[in-house]
Amino acid sequence: MDALSIFSDNKYKQKNVPNLHAKLFIFDNTAIITSGNLTPSGLKNNLEYGILVQDDLVKEIKNDYLSIFNNPEYPRITSKIIETAKDIISSIPKEKRKKISVTDKSLFKGIEEINPEDRFDGGTGSVISNLTSWKKDVFECLIKIPDDIFTLRQVYSFEKQLNLLHPHNNNIQEKIRQQLQYLRDIGLIEFIKPGVYKKLWV
């Protein structure tokens, strides 16, 4: 998180591309594609494998990278998002990890199995305490959905409940979609396909 803050403070653009698994580093006319992260374990302890690419192929790699980075589907990591994530992490209590369950296998076809290491395991309390208004209310609705993979229709089922909390809002479904986008931006859910989402917390 500190690294993201440093980049943000120095006005570097950052994007959240959750389905990009490759580790790609581009320096001028050289590219490195590797399984390793830029962490002490990735650099010193783990058995990693990578390839160094130079010359003409680097241009193709750059173009491919830019097409991903400039895709509006992937949200920017803003300073506000970083601060919210920091607040959530700093308020994480020491609690046991819960077992992950995926109940709706029909929605899960063709989707990579959820890796527990990719899930936020700080507890929902630390998230709720750092969300306000609509963001908090929609997140609490998501908690009530028993499935790890859920649909927009399932979230819409809380429309009456949300309307009671926000009686002056006449666009409940639109507001729900906005909050789902925000929860995606801070890394709590992932968009799988139109109308289908994945929880990224335990």
SERO-4910 file (N, C-alpha, C, O; in steps of 0.05 Angstrom, whole numbers):
BEGIN
 pado doro    nc1    nc2    nc3   cac1   cac2   cac3    cc1    cc2    cc3    oc1    oc2    oc3
  Met    A     16    -24      0      0      0      0     17     25      0     10     45    -12
  Asp    A     40     24     14     58     47     15     69     53    -13     72     76    -21
  Ala    A     75     32    -28     85     35    -55     64     49    -73     71     67    -89
  Leu    A     39     42    -70     17     55    -85     16     85    -78     12    102    -95
  Ser    A     19     91    -52     18    118    -43     41    135    -55     37    158    -64
  Ile    A     65    123    -57     88    137    -68     83    143    -97     89    165   -106
  Phe    A     73    123   -112     67    128   -140     46    150   -144     48    167   -161
  Ser    A     25    149   -127      4    168   -128     14    196   -122      7    215   -136
  Asp    A     31    199   -101     42    225    -94     59    237   -116     61    261   -118
  Asn    A     71    219   -132     88    229   -154     73    229   -181     86    231   -202
  Lys    A     46    228   -179     29    232   -202     31    211   -224     25    216   -247
  Tyr    A     39    186   -215     39    164   -234     10    153   -237     -4    150   -217
  Lys    A      2    146   -261    -24    134   -265    -23    105   -257     -4     90   -264
  Gln    A    -43     96   -242    -45     68   -234    -73     58   -240    -93     72   -237
  Lys    A    -74     33   -248   -100     20   -255   -102     -6   -240    -83    -19   -233
  Asn    A   -127    -14   -235   -133    -39   -222   -142    -59   -244   -164    -56   -255
  Val    A   -125    -78   -250   -131    -99   -270   -131   -126   -256   -111   -140   -258
  Pro    A   -153   -133   -243   -153   -157   -226   -149   -183   -240   -140   -203   -228
  Asn    A   -156   -184   -266   -153   -210   -280   -127   -212   -296   -124   -231   -311
  Leu    A   -109   -194   -292    -82   -196   -304    -63   -210   -284    -56   -199   -264
  His    A    -55   -234   -291    -38   -250   -272     -9   -248   -279      8   -253   -262
  Ala    A     -2   -241   -303     26   -240   -311     41   -217   -297     29   -196   -292
  Lys    A     66   -222   -290     83   -201   -280    100   -191   -303    117   -205   -313
  Leu    A     95   -166   -310    108   -155   -334    122   -129   -327    110   -111   -315
  Phe    A    147   -127   -334    163   -103   -328    176    -94   -355    189   -110   -368
  Ile    A    172    -68   -361    182    -57   -387    201    -34   -380    193    -15   -367
  Phe    A    225    -36   -390    245    -15   -386    256     -8   -414    272    -23   -425
  Asp    A    249     16   -424    259     25   -450    254      3   -471    231     -3   -477
  Asn    A    275     -9   -482    272    -30   -502    276    -58   -491    284    -76   -506
  Thr    A    271    -62   -466    274    -88   -454    248    -94   -438    237    -76   -425
  Ala    A    239   -119   -439    216   -128   -423    223   -153   -409    238   -170   -419
  Ile    A    212   -156   -385    216   -180   -369    188   -191   -363    171   -177   -351
  Ile    A    183   -216   -370    158   -230   -363    165   -252   -344    181   -270   -351
  Thr    A    154   -252   -320    163   -270   -299    140   -279   -281    119   -266   -280
  Ser    A    144   -301   -268    125   -310   -248    129   -296   -221    112   -298   -203
  Gly    A    151   -282   -218    158   -271   -192    148   -243   -187    146   -227   -206
  Asn    A    141   -237   -163    133   -210   -155    158   -195   -146    179   -207   -139
  Leu    A    156   -168   -146    178   -152   -136    176   -150   -105    172   -129    -94
  Thr    A    180   -173    -93    179   -175    -63    204   -190    -55    217   -203    -71
  Pro    A    212   -188    -29    235   -204    -20    233   -233    -26    253   -245    -35
  Ser    A    209   -245    -22    206   -274    -28    208   -279    -58    221   -298    -67
  Gly    A    196   -261    -74    197   -265   -103    224   -261   -115    231   -274   -135
  Leu    A    240   -244   -102    267   -239   -113    289   -257   -101    309   -261   -114
  Lys    A    285   -267    -77    306   -282    -64    300   -311    -57    317   -328    -60
  Asn    A    276   -316    -48    270   -343    -36    255   -362    -54    262   -386    -55
  Asn    A    236   -352    -69    219   -370    -85    234   -380   -110    252   -368   -120
  Leu    A    224   -403   -119    234   -413   -145    216   -401   -167    194   -411   -171
  Glu    A    226   -381   -180    210   -367   -201    223   -372   -228    245   -382   -230
  Tyr    A    208   -365   -249    218   -369   -276    209   -345   -293    187   -335   -290
  Gly    A    228   -335   -309    221   -312   -326    237   -311   -351    255   -327   -355
  Ile    A    230   -292   -368    244   -289   -394    249   -260   -399    231   -243   -395
  Leu    A    272   -253   -409    279   -226   -417    276   -223   -447    286   -240   -462
  Val    A    262   -203   -455    255   -198   -483    267   -172   -492    265   -152   -478
  Gln    A    279   -172   -516    290   -147   -526    282   -144   -556    271   -162   -568
  Asp    A    290   -122   -568    286   -116   -596    257   -113   -604    241   -102   -589
  Asp    A    249   -123   -628    223   -117   -640    200   -127   -623    179   -114   -623
  Leu    A    202   -149   -610    180   -161   -595    171   -142   -572    148   -143   -563
  Val    A    190   -126   -562    183   -108   -540    162    -88   -548    144    -81   -532
  Lys    A    163    -79   -573    143    -60   -583    115    -72   -582     96    -59   -574
  Glu    A    113    -98   -589     87   -111   -588     77   -114   -559     53   -111   -554
  Ile    A     96   -120   -541     89   -123   -513     79    -96   -502     59    -95   -488
  Lys    A     93    -74   -509     84    -47   -501     56    -41   -511     40    -31   -496
  Asn    A     51    -46   -536     25    -41   -547      3    -57   -533    -19    -47   -528
  Asp    A      9    -82   -528    -10    -99   -514    -15    -88   -486    -38    -87   -477
  Tyr    A      6    -80   -472      3    -69   -445    -13    -44   -446    -31    -40   -429
  Leu    A     -8    -26   -464    -23     -1   -466    -52     -5   -472    -70     10   -463
  Ser    A    -58    -25   -489    -86    -31   -495   -101    -40   -470   -125    -34   -468
  Ile    A    -87    -54   -452   -100    -62   -427   -102    -38   -408   -123    -33   -396
  Phe    A    -80    -23   -406    -80      0   -387   -100     21   -395   -112     34   -377
  Asn    A   -104     26   -420   -122     47   -429   -151     38   -432   -168     54   -439
  Asn    A   -156     13   -426   -183      2   -427   -200     14   -405   -193     11   -381
  Pro    A   -221     29   -411   -237     42   -390   -251     23   -372   -262     31   -351
  Glu    A   -252     -3   -379   -264    -23   -362   -249    -25   -335   -261    -32   -315
  Tyr    A   -223    -19   -336   -207    -22   -311   -205      5   -297   -197     25   -309
  Pro    A   -213      6   -272   -214     32   -258   -186     42   -250   -167     27   -246
  Arg    A   -184     69   -248   -159     81   -238   -157     77   -208   -177     77   -194
  Ile    A   -133     75   -198   -128     74   -169   -122    103   -161   -100    113   -166
  Thr    A   -141    115   -148   -138    143   -140   -127    145   -112   -127    125    -97
  Ser    A   -119    169   -104   -109    173    -77   -131    168    -56   -126    158    -34
  Lys    A   -156    174    -64   -179    170    -46   -183    140    -41   -188    132    -19
  Ile    A   -181    124    -62   -184     95    -60   -161     84    -42   -166     67    -25
  Ile    A   -137     94    -46   -114     84    -30   -119     91      0   -114     74     17
  Glu    A   -128    115      5   -133    123     33   -155    106     46   -153     98     69
  Thr    A   -176    100     30   -198     83     41   -187     55     47   -194     44     68
  Ala    A   -171     44     29   -160     18     33   -142     18     57   -142     -2     73
  Lys    A   -126     39     61   -108     41     84   -124     41    110   -118     28    130
  Asp    A   -146     56    110   -163     58    134   -175     31    141   -177     23    164
  Ile    A   -184     16    120   -195    -10    125   -174    -29    136   -179    -43    156
  Ile    A   -150    -29    124   -129    -47    133   -120    -40    161   -115    -58    177
  Ser    A   -119    -15    168   -109     -7    194   -129    -14    216   -121    -15    240
  Ser    A   -154    -19    209   -174    -26    230   -181    -56    230   -200    -64    243
  Ile    A   -164    -72    217   -169   -101    217   -165   -113    244   -143   -109    256
  Pro    A   -184   -127    255   -180   -140    281   -166   -167    276   -165   -177    254
  Lys    A   -155   -178    298   -143   -204    296   -165   -225    298   -175   -230    320
  Glu    A   -172   -237    276   -193   -257    277   -187   -280    258   -170   -277    240
  Lys    A   -199   -302    263   -194   -326    247   -205   -324    219   -226   -311    215
  Arg    A   -192   -337    201   -201   -338    173   -224   -357    171   -224   -379    182
  Lys    A   -245   -349    157   -268   -366    154   -265   -383    129   -251   -375    110
  Lys    A   -278   -406    129   -277   -423    105   -293   -410     82   -315   -400     87
  Ile    A   -282   -412     58   -295   -400     35   -313   -422     23   -305   -445     20
  Ser    A   -337   -414     16   -355   -433      2   -367   -420    -22   -373   -396    -23
  Val    A   -370   -435    -43   -382   -426    -68   -406   -445    -72   -403   -468    -78
  Thr    A   -430   -433    -71   -454   -450    -71   -467   -452    -99   -479   -472   -105
  Asp    A   -463   -432   -115   -477   -432   -141   -457   -440   -163   -445   -423   -175
  Lys    A   -454   -466   -167   -435   -476   -186   -442   -469   -215   -424   -467   -232
  Ser    A   -467   -465   -221   -475   -459   -249   -464   -431   -257   -457   -427   -280
  Leu    A   -462   -413   -238   -451   -387   -244   -421   -388   -246   -408   -371   -258
  Phe    A   -409   -409   -234   -380   -411   -232   -367   -425   -255   -342   -427   -256
  Lys    A   -383   -434   -275   -371   -448   -298   -353   -430   -313   -361   -408   -320
  Gly    A   -329   -439   -319   -311   -424   -336   -297   -402   -320   -281   -387   -332
  Ile    A   -302   -400   -294   -289   -380   -278   -268   -393   -260   -273   -414   -248
  Glu    A   -245   -381   -258   -223   -392   -242   -232   -395   -213   -245   -378   -202
  Glu    A   -224   -418   -201   -231   -422   -173   -219   -400   -156   -197   -389   -162
  Ile    A   -232   -393   -134   -224   -371   -117   -200   -380   -100   -202   -400    -86
  Asn    A   -178   -366   -102   -154   -372    -87   -157   -357    -60   -159   -332    -60
  Pro    A   -156   -371    -37   -159   -358    -12   -138   -336     -7   -143   -316      7
  Glu    A   -115   -338    -20    -94   -318    -17   -102   -292    -30    -90   -271    -24
  Asp    A   -121   -293    -49   -130   -269    -63   -153   -255    -49   -164   -235    -59
  Arg    A   -161   -265    -26   -185   -254    -12   -177   -237     11   -157   -242     25
  Phe    A   -192   -215     16   -188   -198     39   -199   -213     63   -223   -219     64
  Asp    A   -182   -218     83   -191   -234    106   -191   -218    132   -188   -229    154
  Gly    A   -194   -191    130   -193   -175    153   -219   -172    168   -221   -158    188
  Gly    A   -240   -186    158   -266   -185    171   -283   -162    160   -273   -141    153
  Thr    A   -309   -166    160   -327   -146    148   -329   -122    166   -336   -100    157
  Gly    A   -325   -125    192   -327   -102    210   -308    -80    203   -315    -56    205
  Ser    A   -283    -87    196   -264    -66    189   -271    -52    163   -264    -29    160
  Val    A   -286    -65    146   -295    -52    121   -319    -34    128   -319    -10    120
  Ile    A   -338    -44    142   -362    -28    148   -355     -3    163   -367     18    158
  Ser    A   -336     -4    182   -329     19    198   -317     41    181   -314     64    191
  Asn    A   -308     35    157   -296     55    140   -312     62    115   -302     76     97
  Leu    A   -337     53    114   -355     60     93   -378     77    104   -385     74    128
  Thr    A   -389     94     88   -411    111     97   -435    109     78   -431    102     54
  Ser    A   -458    116     88   -482    120     72   -487     97     53   -488     73     61
  Trp    A   -491    103     27   -498     83      7   -477     60      6   -485     37      3
  Lys    A   -452     67      7   -431     47      4   -434     26     26   -432      2     21
  Lys    A   -437     36     51   -441     18     74   -466      1     71   -466    -23     76
  Asp    A   -488     14     63   -514      0     61   -513    -23     40   -523    -44     45
  Val    A   -501    -17     17   -500    -37     -4   -481    -60      4   -487    -83     -1
  Phe    A   -459    -53     17   -440    -74     26   -454    -92     46   -450   -116     45
  Glu    A   -469    -81     64   -483    -97     84   -504   -116     70   -509   -138     80
  Cys    A   -515   -106     48   -533   -124     32   -518   -147     20   -527   -170     20
  Leu    A   -494   -142     11   -477   -163     -1   -470   -184     19   -469   -208     13
  Ile    A   -465   -175     44   -459   -194     65   -481   -214     69   -476   -238     75
  Lys    A   -505   -205     65   -529   -223     69   -532   -243     47   -547   -262     50
  Ile    A   -519   -239     24   -521   -258      2   -502   -281      9   -478   -277     12
  Pro    A   -512   -306     11   -495   -328     20   -474   -338      0   -455   -351      7
  Asp    A   -477   -331    -26   -460   -341    -46   -435   -323    -50   -437   -299    -47
  Asp    A   -413   -335    -57   -389   -320    -64   -392   -307    -91   -382   -285    -96
  Ile    A   -405   -321   -109   -412   -310   -136   -441   -302   -135   -458   -319   -128
  Phe    A   -447   -277   -141   -474   -267   -139   -482   -251   -163   -465   -243   -179
  Thr    A   -508   -246   -166   -517   -232   -190   -529   -204   -182   -535   -199   -159
  Leu    A   -531   -187   -202   -543   -161   -198   -572   -164   -188   -581   -148   -172
  Arg    A   -585   -184   -198   -613   -189   -190   -615   -194   -161   -634   -186   -147
  Gln    A   -595   -209   -150   -595   -215   -121   -592   -189   -105   -605   -186    -84
  Val    A   -576   -170   -115   -572   -145   -101   -597   -128   -103   -605   -114    -84
  Tyr    A   -610   -129   -127   -635   -114   -130   -657   -124   -111   -676   -109   -106
  Ser    A   -655   -148   -101   -675   -158    -83   -676   -142    -57   -695   -145    -41
  Phe    A   -655   -126    -52   -655   -110    -28   -665    -81    -33   -662    -63    -17
  Glu    A   -677    -78    -56   -686    -51    -65   -705    -38    -44   -702    -15    -37
  Lys    A   -724    -53    -34   -744    -42    -15   -730    -34     11   -735    -13     23
  Gln    A   -711    -51     20   -696    -45     44   -680    -19     41   -679     -2     59
  Leu    A   -667    -16     18   -651      8     13   -669     33      9   -661     55     16
  Asn    A   -692     28     -1   -711     51     -5   -720     61     22   -725     85     26
  Leu    A   -723     44     42   -730     52     69   -708     69     81   -713     88     96
  Leu    A   -683     62     75   -660     76     86   -656    103     72   -645    122     83
  His    A   -664    104     46   -660    128     30   -686    135     16   -688    132     -9
  Pro    A   -706    144     30   -732    148     19   -734    170     -2   -753    171    -17
  His    A   -715    187     -3   -716    210    -22   -702    203    -49   -700    220    -67
  Asn    A   -691    179    -51   -678    171    -76   -697    154    -93   -707    134    -84
  Asn    A   -701    163   -117   -720    149   -135   -706    132   -156   -719    121   -174
  Asn    A   -680    130   -153   -664    114   -173   -647     93   -158   -623     93   -159
  Ile    A   -661     76   -143   -647     57   -126   -629     38   -141   -606     34   -133
  Gln    A   -639     27   -164   -623      8   -179   -598     21   -190   -576      9   -190
  Glu    A   -600     45   -200   -577     59   -210   -557     65   -188   -533     62   -192
  Lys    A   -567     72   -165   -549     77   -142   -535     51   -133   -512     52   -126
  Ile    A   -549     29   -134   -537      3   -128   -513     -2   -147   -492    -10   -138
  Arg    A   -517      2   -173   -496     -3   -192   -472     15   -187   -449      6   -190
  Gln    A   -477     40   -180   -455     58   -173   -438     48   -150   -414     49   -150
  Gln    A   -452     38   -129   -438     29   -105   -422      3   -111   -401     -1   -100
  Leu    A   -434    -14   -128   -419    -38   -136   -393    -31   -150   -373    -44   -147
  Gln    A   -395    -10   -167   -371     -1   -181   -350      9   -161   -326      4   -163
  Tyr    A   -359     24   -141   -340     34   -120   -328     11   -105   -304     11   -100
  Leu    A   -344     -9    -97   -333    -32    -82   -314    -48    -99   -295    -60    -89
  Arg    A   -318    -48   -125   -299    -60   -144   -273    -44   -143   -251    -56   -142
  Asp    A   -275    -18   -144   -251      0   -146   -233     -3   -122   -209     -1   -124
  Ile    A   -245     -9    -98   -228    -12    -74   -221    -41    -69   -209    -47    -48
  Gly    A   -228    -59    -88   -219    -86    -87   -235   -105    -70   -225   -126    -61
  Leu    A   -261    -99    -65   -277   -117    -49   -294   -136    -66   -302   -157    -56
  Ile    A   -300   -129    -91   -314   -147   -109   -301   -146   -136   -286   -127   -142
  Glu    A   -306   -166   -152   -296   -167   -179   -319   -171   -199   -337   -187   -193
  Phe    A   -318   -157   -221   -338   -161   -242   -330   -186   -259   -308   -186   -270
  Ile    A   -347   -206   -260   -341   -230   -275   -351   -228   -303   -336   -233   -322
  Lys    A   -376   -220   -306   -388   -215   -333   -413   -198   -327   -420   -195   -304
  Pro    A   -426   -188   -348   -449   -170   -342   -469   -182   -323   -481   -204   -328
  Gly    A   -474   -169   -301   -493   -178   -281   -484   -199   -262   -500   -209   -246
  Val    A   -458   -206   -263   -447   -227   -245   -422   -217   -232   -405   -205   -245
  Tyr    A   -420   -221   -206   -398   -210   -190   -386   -232   -172   -399   -252   -167
  Lys    A   -362   -227   -162   -349   -245   -143   -340   -230   -119   -328   -208   -121
  Lys    A   -346   -240    -95   -336   -228    -71   -306   -233    -68   -296   -254    -74
  Leu    A   -292   -212    -58   -264   -215    -54   -257   -211    -25   -235   -202    -18
  Trp    A   -275   -219     -7   -269   -219     21   -278   -245     33   -295   -259     22
  Val    A   -267   -252     56   -274   -276     70   -295   -270     91   -304   -288    105
***
